[in-house]
Amino acid sequence: METYEIGDLLKCKWRDTLWVVIGMDPNVVSKHRQGIVIRRYSRGITYRNSGYSKDYTLVSRPNSCK
């Protein structure tokens, strides 16, 4: 399982949308997935959602060489 950090830019595997991690969901504790709180901005509207790490791939991480 890949763990994400606040500020990571993620891409949804199902919808090809980009999301920014704004928090972690403390209610999800598992060895196989991480609960994340995410946000995206599209056409003047801000969307907030929560999901599981297995449904997203890391695009970039602030202050890293990736």
CHARMM-style PDB file with segment names, atoms N, HN, CA, C and O in Angstrom:
ATOM      1  N   MET     1       0.843  -1.180   0.000  1.00  0.00      PROA
ATOM      2  CA  MET     1       0.000   0.000   0.000  1.00  0.00      PROA
ATOM      3  C   MET     1       0.884   1.237   0.000  1.00  0.00      PROA
ATOM      4  O   MET     1       1.807   1.358   0.805  1.00  0.00      PROA
ATOM      5  N   GLU     2       0.591   2.140  -0.903  1.00  0.00      PROA
ATOM      6  HN  GLU     2      -0.159   2.042  -1.557  1.00  0.00      PROA
ATOM      7  CA  GLU     2       1.305   3.410  -0.929  1.00  0.00      PROA
ATOM      8  C   GLU     2       0.572   4.389  -0.009  1.00  0.00      PROA
ATOM      9  O   GLU     2      -0.647   4.537  -0.095  1.00  0.00      PROA
ATOM     10  N   THR     3       1.312   5.043   0.854  1.00  0.00      PROA
ATOM     11  HN  THR     3       2.302   4.922   0.923  1.00  0.00      PROA
ATOM     12  CA  THR     3       0.690   6.010   1.754  1.00  0.00      PROA
ATOM     13  C   THR     3       0.889   7.410   1.180  1.00  0.00      PROA
ATOM     14  O   THR     3       1.928   7.718   0.595  1.00  0.00      PROA
ATOM     15  N   TYR     4      -0.114   8.234   1.357  1.00  0.00      PROA
ATOM     16  HN  TYR     4      -0.957   7.984   1.832  1.00  0.00      PROA
ATOM     17  CA  TYR     4      -0.068   9.592   0.844  1.00  0.00      PROA
ATOM     18  C   TYR     4       0.050  10.586   1.987  1.00  0.00      PROA
ATOM     19  O   TYR     4      -0.256  10.277   3.139  1.00  0.00      PROA
ATOM     20  N   GLU     5       0.499  11.781   1.644  1.00  0.00      PROA
ATOM     21  HN  GLU     5       0.748  12.032   0.709  1.00  0.00      PROA
ATOM     22  CA  GLU     5       0.675  12.855   2.616  1.00  0.00      PROA
ATOM     23  C   GLU     5      -0.187  14.045   2.212  1.00  0.00      PROA
ATOM     24  O   GLU     5      -0.609  14.163   1.061  1.00  0.00      PROA
ATOM     25  N   ILE     6      -0.437  14.912   3.164  1.00  0.00      PROA
ATOM     26  HN  ILE     6      -0.094  14.816   4.098  1.00  0.00      PROA
ATOM     27  CA  ILE     6      -1.188  16.134   2.866  1.00  0.00      PROA
ATOM     28  C   ILE     6      -0.404  16.951   1.845  1.00  0.00      PROA
ATOM     29  O   ILE     6       0.800  17.159   1.992  1.00  0.00      PROA
ATOM     30  N   GLY     7      -1.095  17.407   0.818  1.00  0.00      PROA
ATOM     31  HN  GLY     7      -2.074  17.238   0.698  1.00  0.00      PROA
ATOM     32  CA  GLY     7      -0.473  18.185  -0.250  1.00  0.00      PROA
ATOM     33  C   GLY     7      -0.163  17.381  -1.498  1.00  0.00      PROA
ATOM     34  O   GLY     7       0.169  17.963  -2.531  1.00  0.00      PROA
ATOM     35  N   ASP     8      -0.262  16.054  -1.434  1.00  0.00      PROA
ATOM     36  HN  ASP     8      -0.532  15.581  -0.596  1.00  0.00      PROA
ATOM     37  CA  ASP     8       0.002  15.215  -2.604  1.00  0.00      PROA
ATOM     38  C   ASP     8      -1.057  15.437  -3.678  1.00  0.00      PROA
ATOM     39  O   ASP     8      -2.237  15.615  -3.375  1.00  0.00      PROA
ATOM     40  N   LEU     9      -0.627  15.425  -4.925  1.00  0.00      PROA
ATOM     41  HN  LEU     9       0.331  15.281  -5.172  1.00  0.00      PROA
ATOM     42  CA  LEU     9      -1.543  15.514  -6.064  1.00  0.00      PROA
ATOM     43  C   LEU     9      -1.794  14.101  -6.560  1.00  0.00      PROA
ATOM     44  O   LEU     9      -0.858  13.389  -6.926  1.00  0.00      PROA
ATOM     45  N   LEU    10      -3.067  13.692  -6.573  1.00  0.00      PROA
ATOM     46  HN  LEU    10      -3.827  14.270  -6.277  1.00  0.00      PROA
ATOM     47  CA  LEU    10      -3.445  12.340  -6.948  1.00  0.00      PROA
ATOM     48  C   LEU    10      -4.331  12.348  -8.190  1.00  0.00      PROA
ATOM     49  O   LEU    10      -5.005  13.333  -8.489  1.00  0.00      PROA
ATOM     50  N   LYS    11      -4.310  11.221  -8.904  1.00  0.00      PROA
ATOM     51  HN  LYS    11      -3.763  10.421  -8.661  1.00  0.00      PROA
ATOM     52  CA  LYS    11      -5.180  11.046 -10.064  1.00  0.00      PROA
ATOM     53  C   LYS    11      -6.093   9.860  -9.800  1.00  0.00      PROA
ATOM     54  O   LYS    11      -5.629   8.777  -9.442  1.00  0.00      PROA
ATOM     55  N   CYS    12      -7.388  10.066  -9.976  1.00  0.00      PROA
ATOM     56  HN  CYS    12      -7.765  10.945 -10.267  1.00  0.00      PROA
ATOM     57  CA  CYS    12      -8.364   8.999  -9.789  1.00  0.00      PROA
ATOM     58  C   CYS    12      -8.207   7.968 -10.908  1.00  0.00      PROA
ATOM     59  O   CYS    12      -8.150   8.322 -12.085  1.00  0.00      PROA
ATOM     60  N   LYS    13      -8.138   6.702 -10.533  1.00  0.00      PROA
ATOM     61  HN  LYS    13      -8.185   6.414  -9.576  1.00  0.00      PROA
ATOM     62  CA  LYS    13      -7.969   5.635 -11.525  1.00  0.00      PROA
ATOM     63  C   LYS    13      -9.208   5.443 -12.392  1.00  0.00      PROA
ATOM     64  O   LYS    13      -9.100   4.922 -13.503  1.00  0.00      PROA
ATOM     65  N   TRP    14     -10.363   5.844 -11.919  1.00  0.00      PROA
ATOM     66  HN  TRP    14     -10.450   6.267 -11.017  1.00  0.00      PROA
ATOM     67  CA  TRP    14     -11.618   5.584 -12.630  1.00  0.00      PROA
ATOM     68  C   TRP    14     -12.078   6.751 -13.493  1.00  0.00      PROA
ATOM     69  O   TRP    14     -12.655   6.537 -14.559  1.00  0.00      PROA
ATOM     70  N   ARG    15     -11.831   7.987 -13.049  1.00  0.00      PROA
ATOM     71  HN  ARG    15     -11.363   8.160 -12.183  1.00  0.00      PROA
ATOM     72  CA  ARG    15     -12.386   9.149 -13.766  1.00  0.00      PROA
ATOM     73  C   ARG    15     -11.328  10.090 -14.348  1.00  0.00      PROA
ATOM     74  O   ARG    15     -11.678  11.086 -14.983  1.00  0.00      PROA
ATOM     75  N   ASP    16     -10.042   9.793 -14.143  1.00  0.00      PROA
ATOM     76  HN  ASP    16      -9.758   8.985 -13.628  1.00  0.00      PROA
ATOM     77  CA  ASP    16      -8.946  10.650 -14.631  1.00  0.00      PROA
ATOM     78  C   ASP    16      -9.045  12.085 -14.129  1.00  0.00      PROA
ATOM     79  O   ASP    16      -8.643  13.009 -14.835  1.00  0.00      PROA
ATOM     80  N   THR    17      -9.566  12.289 -12.930  1.00  0.00      PROA
ATOM     81  HN  THR    17      -9.892  11.537 -12.356  1.00  0.00      PROA
ATOM     82  CA  THR    17      -9.619  13.618 -12.344  1.00  0.00      PROA
ATOM     83  C   THR    17      -8.475  13.774 -11.353  1.00  0.00      PROA
ATOM     84  O   THR    17      -8.024  12.798 -10.754  1.00  0.00      PROA
ATOM     85  N   LEU    18      -8.011  15.003 -11.187  1.00  0.00      PROA
ATOM     86  HN  LEU    18      -8.378  15.796 -11.674  1.00  0.00      PROA
ATOM     87  CA  LEU    18      -6.915  15.295 -10.273  1.00  0.00      PROA
ATOM     88  C   LEU    18      -7.457  15.814  -8.951  1.00  0.00      PROA
ATOM     89  O   LEU    18      -8.388  16.618  -8.922  1.00  0.00      PROA
ATOM     90  N   TRP    19      -6.868  15.348  -7.860  1.00  0.00      PROA
ATOM     91  HN  TRP    19      -6.111  14.695  -7.883  1.00  0.00      PROA
ATOM     92  CA  TRP    19      -7.297  15.715  -6.515  1.00  0.00      PROA
ATOM     93  C   TRP    19      -6.078  16.049  -5.665  1.00  0.00      PROA
ATOM     94  O   TRP    19      -4.988  15.532  -5.906  1.00  0.00      PROA
ATOM     95  N   VAL    20      -6.262  16.911  -4.673  1.00  0.00      PROA
ATOM     96  HN  VAL    20      -7.148  17.331  -4.477  1.00  0.00      PROA
ATOM     97  CA  VAL    20      -5.210  17.234  -3.709  1.00  0.00      PROA
ATOM     98  C   VAL    20      -5.616  16.672  -2.356  1.00  0.00      PROA
ATOM     99  O   VAL    20      -6.754  16.852  -1.922  1.00  0.00      PROA
ATOM    100  N   VAL    21      -4.693  15.993  -1.691  1.00  0.00      PROA
ATOM    101  HN  VAL    21      -3.769  15.847  -2.044  1.00  0.00      PROA
ATOM    102  CA  VAL    21      -4.962  15.442  -0.357  1.00  0.00      PROA
ATOM    103  C   VAL    21      -4.954  16.596   0.655  1.00  0.00      PROA
ATOM    104  O   VAL    21      -3.971  17.328   0.769  1.00  0.00      PROA
ATOM    105  N   ILE    22      -6.073  16.746   1.392  1.00  0.00      PROA
ATOM    106  HN  ILE    22      -6.872  16.151   1.300  1.00  0.00      PROA
ATOM    107  CA  ILE    22      -6.162  17.807   2.400  1.00  0.00      PROA
ATOM    108  C   ILE    22      -6.251  17.254   3.815  1.00  0.00      PROA
ATOM    109  O   ILE    22      -6.268  18.020   4.779  1.00  0.00      PROA
ATOM    110  N   GLY    23      -6.309  15.927   3.949  1.00  0.00      PROA
ATOM    111  HN  GLY    23      -6.296  15.305   3.166  1.00  0.00      PROA
ATOM    112  CA  GLY    23      -6.373  15.337   5.276  1.00  0.00      PROA
ATOM    113  C   GLY    23      -6.449  13.826   5.215  1.00  0.00      PROA
ATOM    114  O   GLY    23      -6.553  13.228   4.144  1.00  0.00      PROA
ATOM    115  N   MET    24      -6.395  13.233   6.377  1.00  0.00      PROA
ATOM    116  HN  MET    24      -6.310  13.719   7.247  1.00  0.00      PROA
ATOM    117  CA  MET    24      -6.500  11.780   6.498  1.00  0.00      PROA
ATOM    118  C   MET    24      -7.768  11.437   7.274  1.00  0.00      PROA
ATOM    119  O   MET    24      -8.159  12.174   8.179  1.00  0.00      PROA
ATOM    120  N   ASP    25      -8.402  10.340   6.931  1.00  0.00      PROA
ATOM    121  HN  ASP    25      -8.084   9.741   6.195  1.00  0.00      PROA
ATOM    122  CA  ASP    25      -9.615   9.894   7.605  1.00  0.00      PROA
ATOM    123  C   ASP    25      -9.221   8.967   8.757  1.00  0.00      PROA
ATOM    124  O   ASP    25      -8.783   7.842   8.517  1.00  0.00      PROA
ATOM    125  N   PRO    26      -9.372   9.420  10.001  1.00  0.00      PROA
ATOM    126  CA  PRO    26      -8.956   8.597  11.138  1.00  0.00      PROA
ATOM    127  C   PRO    26      -9.841   7.366  11.356  1.00  0.00      PROA
ATOM    128  O   PRO    26      -9.474   6.476  12.123  1.00  0.00      PROA
ATOM    129  N   ASN    27     -10.988   7.303  10.701  1.00  0.00      PROA
ATOM    130  HN  ASN    27     -11.287   8.027  10.078  1.00  0.00      PROA
ATOM    131  CA  ASN    27     -11.902   6.173  10.872  1.00  0.00      PROA
ATOM    132  C   ASN    27     -11.493   4.949  10.066  1.00  0.00      PROA
ATOM    133  O   ASN    27     -11.993   3.852  10.314  1.00  0.00      PROA
ATOM    134  N   VAL    28     -10.590   5.121   9.104  1.00  0.00      PROA
ATOM    135  HN  VAL    28     -10.184   6.013   8.903  1.00  0.00      PROA
ATOM    136  CA  VAL    28     -10.138   4.006   8.276  1.00  0.00      PROA
ATOM    137  C   VAL    28      -8.743   3.591   8.745  1.00  0.00      PROA
ATOM    138  O   VAL    28      -7.765   4.312   8.548  1.00  0.00      PROA
ATOM    139  N   VAL    29      -8.675   2.433   9.361  1.00  0.00      PROA
ATOM    140  HN  VAL    29      -9.470   1.847   9.521  1.00  0.00      PROA
ATOM    141  CA  VAL    29      -7.396   1.880   9.812  1.00  0.00      PROA
ATOM    142  C   VAL    29      -7.272   0.486   9.219  1.00  0.00      PROA
ATOM    143  O   VAL    29      -7.992  -0.431   9.614  1.00  0.00      PROA
ATOM    144  N   SER    30      -6.359   0.332   8.271  1.00  0.00      PROA
ATOM    145  HN  SER    30      -5.774   1.077   7.950  1.00  0.00      PROA
ATOM    146  CA  SER    30      -6.212  -0.950   7.590  1.00  0.00      PROA
ATOM    147  C   SER    30      -4.789  -1.080   7.063  1.00  0.00      PROA
ATOM    148  O   SER    30      -4.119  -0.080   6.804  1.00  0.00      PROA
ATOM    149  N   LYS    31      -4.338  -2.310   6.908  1.00  0.00      PROA
ATOM    150  HN  LYS    31      -4.882  -3.122   7.118  1.00  0.00      PROA
ATOM    151  CA  LYS    31      -3.023  -2.555   6.320  1.00  0.00      PROA
ATOM    152  C   LYS    31      -3.052  -2.415   4.807  1.00  0.00      PROA
ATOM    153  O   LYS    31      -2.005  -2.239   4.184  1.00  0.00      PROA
ATOM    154  N   HSD    32      -4.237  -2.491   4.206  1.00  0.00      PROA
ATOM    155  HN  HSD    32      -5.087  -2.635   4.712  1.00  0.00      PROA
ATOM    156  CA  HSD    32      -4.351  -2.531   2.756  1.00  0.00      PROA
ATOM    157  C   HSD    32      -4.800  -1.225   2.119  1.00  0.00      PROA
ATOM    158  O   HSD    32      -4.686  -1.060   0.904  1.00  0.00      PROA
ATOM    159  N   ARG    33      -5.305  -0.303   2.915  1.00  0.00      PROA
ATOM    160  HN  ARG    33      -5.398  -0.437   3.901  1.00  0.00      PROA
ATOM    161  CA  ARG    33      -5.755   0.968   2.347  1.00  0.00      PROA
ATOM    162  C   ARG    33      -5.689   2.068   3.397  1.00  0.00      PROA
ATOM    163  O   ARG    33      -5.681   1.814   4.602  1.00  0.00      PROA
ATOM    164  N   GLN    34      -5.642   3.283   2.902  1.00  0.00      PROA
ATOM    165  HN  GLN    34      -5.648   3.489   1.924  1.00  0.00      PROA
ATOM    166  CA  GLN    34      -5.562   4.470   3.742  1.00  0.00      PROA
ATOM    167  C   GLN    34      -6.757   5.357   3.418  1.00  0.00      PROA
ATOM    168  O   GLN    34      -7.068   5.580   2.248  1.00  0.00      PROA
ATOM    169  N   GLY    35      -7.414   5.856   4.433  1.00  0.00      PROA
ATOM    170  HN  GLY    35      -7.161   5.675   5.383  1.00  0.00      PROA
ATOM    171  CA  GLY    35      -8.519   6.782   4.207  1.00  0.00      PROA
ATOM    172  C   GLY    35      -7.975   8.185   4.000  1.00  0.00      PROA
ATOM    173  O   GLY    35      -7.194   8.678   4.814  1.00  0.00      PROA
ATOM    174  N   ILE    36      -8.385   8.832   2.912  1.00  0.00      PROA
ATOM    175  HN  ILE    36      -9.020   8.432   2.251  1.00  0.00      PROA
ATOM    176  CA  ILE    36      -7.892  10.169   2.607  1.00  0.00      PROA
ATOM    177  C   ILE    36      -9.062  11.115   2.362  1.00  0.00      PROA
ATOM    178  O   ILE    36     -10.125  10.704   1.895  1.00  0.00      PROA
ATOM    179  N   VAL    37      -8.851  12.380   2.682  1.00  0.00      PROA
ATOM    180  HN  VAL    37      -7.988  12.715   3.061  1.00  0.00      PROA
ATOM    181  CA  VAL    37      -9.819  13.439   2.396  1.00  0.00      PROA
ATOM    182  C   VAL    37      -9.192  14.271   1.289  1.00  0.00      PROA
ATOM    183  O   VAL    37      -8.057  14.731   1.415  1.00  0.00      PROA
ATOM    184  N   ILE    38      -9.938  14.463   0.202  1.00  0.00      PROA
ATOM    185  HN  ILE    38     -10.859  14.089   0.100  1.00  0.00      PROA
ATOM    186  CA  ILE    38      -9.376  15.094  -0.990  1.00  0.00      PROA
ATOM    187  C   ILE    38     -10.251  16.251  -1.470  1.00  0.00      PROA
ATOM    188  O   ILE    38     -11.426  16.357  -1.118  1.00  0.00      PROA
ATOM    189  N   ARG    39      -9.642  17.113  -2.284  1.00  0.00      PROA
ATOM    190  HN  ARG    39      -8.688  17.026  -2.570  1.00  0.00      PROA
ATOM    191  CA  ARG    39     -10.366  18.271  -2.818  1.00  0.00      PROA
ATOM    192  C   ARG    39      -9.877  18.542  -4.236  1.00  0.00      PROA
ATOM    193  O   ARG    39      -8.702  18.361  -4.554  1.00  0.00      PROA
ATOM    194  N   ARG    40     -10.816  18.984  -5.084  1.00  0.00      PROA
ATOM    195  HN  ARG    40     -11.771  19.132  -4.825  1.00  0.00      PROA
ATOM    196  CA  ARG    40     -10.451  19.405  -6.435  1.00  0.00      PROA
ATOM    197  C   ARG    40     -11.256  20.647  -6.812  1.00  0.00      PROA
ATOM    198  O   ARG    40     -12.286  20.944  -6.206  1.00  0.00      PROA
ATOM    199  N   TYR    41     -10.775  21.357  -7.810  1.00  0.00      PROA
ATOM    200  HN  TYR    41      -9.939  21.116  -8.303  1.00  0.00      PROA
ATOM    201  CA  TYR    41     -11.402  22.581  -8.280  1.00  0.00      PROA
ATOM    202  C   TYR    41     -11.673  22.426  -9.774  1.00  0.00      PROA
ATOM    203  O   TYR    41     -10.771  22.091 -10.542  1.00  0.00      PROA
ATOM    204  N   SER    42     -12.910  22.669 -10.179  1.00  0.00      PROA
ATOM    205  HN  SER    42     -13.643  22.941  -9.555  1.00  0.00      PROA
ATOM    206  CA  SER    42     -13.263  22.532 -11.585  1.00  0.00      PROA
ATOM    207  C   SER    42     -14.356  23.526 -11.950  1.00  0.00      PROA
ATOM    208  O   SER    42     -15.420  23.547 -11.332  1.00  0.00      PROA
ATOM    209  N   ARG    43     -14.085  24.344 -12.954  1.00  0.00      PROA
ATOM    210  HN  ARG    43     -13.220  24.326 -13.455  1.00  0.00      PROA
ATOM    211  CA  ARG    43     -15.069  25.299 -13.489  1.00  0.00      PROA
ATOM    212  C   ARG    43     -15.693  26.180 -12.403  1.00  0.00      PROA
ATOM    213  O   ARG    43     -16.903  26.405 -12.392  1.00  0.00      PROA
ATOM    214  N   GLY    44     -14.874  26.659 -11.517  1.00  0.00      PROA
ATOM    215  HN  GLY    44     -13.891  26.476 -11.526  1.00  0.00      PROA
ATOM    216  CA  GLY    44     -15.346  27.574 -10.487  1.00  0.00      PROA
ATOM    217  C   GLY    44     -15.985  26.912  -9.281  1.00  0.00      PROA
ATOM    218  O   GLY    44     -16.475  27.606  -8.390  1.00  0.00      PROA
ATOM    219  N   ILE    45     -15.992  25.599  -9.231  1.00  0.00      PROA
ATOM    220  HN  ILE    45     -15.594  25.036  -9.955  1.00  0.00      PROA
ATOM    221  CA  ILE    45     -16.612  24.875  -8.121  1.00  0.00      PROA
ATOM    222  C   ILE    45     -15.555  24.038  -7.421  1.00  0.00      PROA
ATOM    223  O   ILE    45     -14.747  23.370  -8.067  1.00  0.00      PROA
ATOM    224  N   THR    46     -15.567  24.079  -6.091  1.00  0.00      PROA
ATOM    225  HN  THR    46     -16.223  24.621  -5.566  1.00  0.00      PROA
ATOM    226  CA  THR    46     -14.659  23.255  -5.298  1.00  0.00      PROA
ATOM    227  C   THR    46     -15.404  22.013  -4.829  1.00  0.00      PROA
ATOM    228  O   THR    46     -16.483  22.111  -4.246  1.00  0.00      PROA
ATOM    229  N   TYR    47     -14.828  20.854  -5.085  1.00  0.00      PROA
ATOM    230  HN  TYR    47     -13.951  20.774  -5.560  1.00  0.00      PROA
ATOM    231  CA  TYR    47     -15.423  19.578  -4.687  1.00  0.00      PROA
ATOM    232  C   TYR    47     -14.587  18.977  -3.566  1.00  0.00      PROA
ATOM    233  O   TYR    47     -13.358  19.034  -3.603  1.00  0.00      PROA
ATOM    234  N   ARG    48     -15.249  18.406  -2.575  1.00  0.00      PROA
ATOM    235  HN  ARG    48     -16.248  18.360  -2.545  1.00  0.00      PROA
ATOM    236  CA  ARG    48     -14.564  17.723  -1.484  1.00  0.00      PROA
ATOM    237  C   ARG    48     -15.086  16.292  -1.421  1.00  0.00      PROA
ATOM    238  O   ARG    48     -16.277  16.045  -1.608  1.00  0.00      PROA
ATOM    239  N   ASN    49     -14.192  15.366  -1.158  1.00  0.00      PROA
ATOM    240  HN  ASN    49     -13.224  15.567  -1.005  1.00  0.00      PROA
ATOM    241  CA  ASN    49     -14.577  13.965  -1.147  1.00  0.00      PROA
ATOM    242  C   ASN    49     -13.654  13.211  -0.192  1.00  0.00      PROA
ATOM    243  O   ASN    49     -12.620  13.732   0.226  1.00  0.00      PROA
ATOM    244  N   SER    50     -14.027  12.014   0.140  1.00  0.00      PROA
ATOM    245  HN  SER    50     -14.867  11.591  -0.200  1.00  0.00      PROA
ATOM    246  CA  SER    50     -13.133  11.127   0.870  1.00  0.00      PROA
ATOM    247  C   SER    50     -13.071   9.825   0.093  1.00  0.00      PROA
ATOM    248  O   SER    50     -14.018   9.459  -0.602  1.00  0.00      PROA
ATOM    249  N   GLY    51     -11.970   9.143   0.215  1.00  0.00      PROA
ATOM    250  HN  GLY    51     -11.201   9.441   0.780  1.00  0.00      PROA
ATOM    251  CA  GLY    51     -11.811   7.917  -0.551  1.00  0.00      PROA
ATOM    252  C   GLY    51     -10.725   7.049   0.039  1.00  0.00      PROA
ATOM    253  O   GLY    51     -10.230   7.307   1.137  1.00  0.00      PROA
ATOM    254  N   TYR    52     -10.361   6.018  -0.699  1.00  0.00      PROA
ATOM    255  HN  TYR    52     -10.763   5.809  -1.590  1.00  0.00      PROA
ATOM    256  CA  TYR    52      -9.330   5.088  -0.283  1.00  0.00      PROA
ATOM    257  C   TYR    52      -8.113   5.228  -1.183  1.00  0.00      PROA
ATOM    258  O   TYR    52      -8.236   5.500  -2.377  1.00  0.00      PROA
ATOM    259  N   SER    53      -6.955   5.041  -0.606  1.00  0.00      PROA
ATOM    260  HN  SER    53      -6.855   4.820   0.364  1.00  0.00      PROA
ATOM    261  CA  SER    53      -5.713   5.210  -1.343  1.00  0.00      PROA
ATOM    262  C   SER    53      -5.605   4.290  -2.553  1.00  0.00      PROA
ATOM    263  O   SER    53      -4.941   4.637  -3.530  1.00  0.00      PROA
ATOM    264  N   LYS    54      -6.242   3.129  -2.507  1.00  0.00      PROA
ATOM    265  HN  LYS    54      -6.781   2.846  -1.713  1.00  0.00      PROA
ATOM    266  CA  LYS    54      -6.136   2.168  -3.612  1.00  0.00      PROA
ATOM    267  C   LYS    54      -6.796   2.661  -4.898  1.00  0.00      PROA
ATOM    268  O   LYS    54      -6.524   2.122  -5.971  1.00  0.00      PROA
ATOM    269  N   ASP    55      -7.654   3.670  -4.812  1.00  0.00      PROA
ATOM    270  HN  ASP    55      -7.875   4.108  -3.940  1.00  0.00      PROA
ATOM    271  CA  ASP    55      -8.352   4.188  -5.985  1.00  0.00      PROA
ATOM    272  C   ASP    55      -7.622   5.348  -6.670  1.00  0.00      PROA
ATOM    273  O   ASP    55      -8.127   5.902  -7.646  1.00  0.00      PROA
ATOM    274  N   TYR    56      -6.440   5.721  -6.167  1.00  0.00      PROA
ATOM    275  HN  TYR    56      -6.029   5.271  -5.374  1.00  0.00      PROA
ATOM    276  CA  TYR    56      -5.719   6.884  -6.676  1.00  0.00      PROA
ATOM    277  C   TYR    56      -4.251   6.545  -6.906  1.00  0.00      PROA
ATOM    278  O   TYR    56      -3.695   5.661  -6.254  1.00  0.00      PROA
ATOM    279  N   THR    57      -3.633   7.262  -7.846  1.00  0.00      PROA
ATOM    280  HN  THR    57      -4.085   7.979  -8.376  1.00  0.00      PROA
ATOM    281  CA  THR    57      -2.196   7.125  -8.074  1.00  0.00      PROA
ATOM    282  C   THR    57      -1.547   8.481  -7.829  1.00  0.00      PROA
ATOM    283  O   THR    57      -2.144   9.528  -8.076  1.00  0.00      PROA
ATOM    284  N   LEU    58      -0.322   8.439  -7.343  1.00  0.00      PROA
ATOM    285  HN  LEU    58       0.163   7.588  -7.142  1.00  0.00      PROA
ATOM    286  CA  LEU    58       0.415   9.666  -7.030  1.00  0.00      PROA
ATOM    287  C   LEU    58       0.918  10.302  -8.310  1.00  0.00      PROA
ATOM    288  O   LEU    58       1.585   9.650  -9.113  1.00  0.00      PROA
ATOM    289  N   VAL    59       0.594  11.589  -8.502  1.00  0.00      PROA
ATOM    290  HN  VAL    59       0.052  12.118  -7.850  1.00  0.00      PROA
ATOM    291  CA  VAL    59       1.082  12.341  -9.658  1.00  0.00      PROA
ATOM    292  C   VAL    59       2.327  13.130  -9.248  1.00  0.00      PROA
ATOM    293  O   VAL    59       3.351  13.078  -9.929  1.00  0.00      PROA
ATOM    294  N   SER    60       2.237  13.856  -8.138  1.00  0.00      PROA
ATOM    295  HN  SER    60       1.405  13.898  -7.585  1.00  0.00      PROA
ATOM    296  CA  SER    60       3.399  14.596  -7.647  1.00  0.00      PROA
ATOM    297  C   SER    60       3.253  14.832  -6.152  1.00  0.00      PROA
ATOM    298  O   SER    60       2.157  14.822  -5.592  1.00  0.00      PROA
ATOM    299  N   ARG    61       4.402  15.043  -5.536  1.00  0.00      PROA
ATOM    300  HN  ARG    61       5.292  15.051  -5.991  1.00  0.00      PROA
ATOM    301  CA  ARG    61       4.463  15.319  -4.106  1.00  0.00      PROA
ATOM    302  C   ARG    61       5.278  16.596  -3.923  1.00  0.00      PROA
ATOM    303  O   ARG    61       6.375  16.709  -4.471  1.00  0.00      PROA
ATOM    304  N   PRO    62       4.757  17.559  -3.160  1.00  0.00      PROA
ATOM    305  CA  PRO    62       5.506  18.794  -2.942  1.00  0.00      PROA
ATOM    306  C   PRO    62       6.870  18.516  -2.308  1.00  0.00      PROA
ATOM    307  O   PRO    62       7.003  17.634  -1.459  1.00  0.00      PROA
ATOM    308  N   ASN    63       7.864  19.269  -2.726  1.00  0.00      PROA
ATOM    309  HN  ASN    63       7.755  19.985  -3.416  1.00  0.00      PROA
ATOM    310  CA  ASN    63       9.220  19.183  -2.167  1.00  0.00      PROA
ATOM    311  C   ASN    63       9.851  17.807  -2.358  1.00  0.00      PROA
ATOM    312  O   ASN    63      10.573  17.327  -1.484  1.00  0.00      PROA
ATOM    313  N   SER    64       9.585  17.180  -3.486  1.00  0.00      PROA
ATOM    314  HN  SER    64       8.998  17.570  -4.196  1.00  0.00      PROA
ATOM    315  CA  SER    64      10.229  15.901  -3.783  1.00  0.00      PROA
ATOM    316  C   SER    64      10.795  15.946  -5.192  1.00  0.00      PROA
ATOM    317  O   SER    64      10.499  16.852  -5.972  1.00  0.00      PROA
ATOM    318  N   CYS    65      11.594  14.978  -5.493  1.00  0.00      PROA
ATOM    319  HN  CYS    65      11.835  14.242  -4.860  1.00  0.00      PROA
ATOM    320  CA  CYS    65      12.234  14.925  -6.824  1.00  0.00      PROA
ATOM    321  C   CYS    65      11.408  14.157  -7.836  1.00  0.00      PROA
ATOM    322  O   CYS    65      11.813  14.038  -8.993  1.00  0.00      PROA
ATOM    323  N   LYS    66      10.253  13.629  -7.431  1.00  0.00      PROA
ATOM    324  HN  LYS    66       9.924  13.725  -6.492  1.00  0.00      PROA
ATOM    325  CA  LYS    66       9.441  12.827  -8.355  1.00  0.00      PROA
ATOM    326  C   LYS    66       8.794  13.694  -9.401  1.00  0.00      PROA
ATOM    327  OT1 LYS    66       8.074  13.189 -10.262  1.00  0.00      PROA
TER     328      LYS     66
END
